[in-house]
């Protein structure tokens, strides 16, 4: 089975730098090749705790879910750790 990946899709904008600007929240979408049927979607929230974590850090693991028939949306959280 083959899967597709779409990266850096903006799904929201949040305040950043103490409210003086905004930043995009992005997601990566990984999904099985077959588009003829609906598949369940897992939402993977990439929260780094006390550090900033890249939403793409787990793509190899999440691709295994797509190979097993799941769509996966790996999303950035809205917490700006730099403010």
Secondary structure, DSSP 8 states (H G I E B T S, - for coil): --EEEEEEEEEEEEEETTTTEEEEEEEEEEEES--SS---EEEEEE--TTS---TTTTHHHHHHHHHTT-EEEEEE-S--TT-
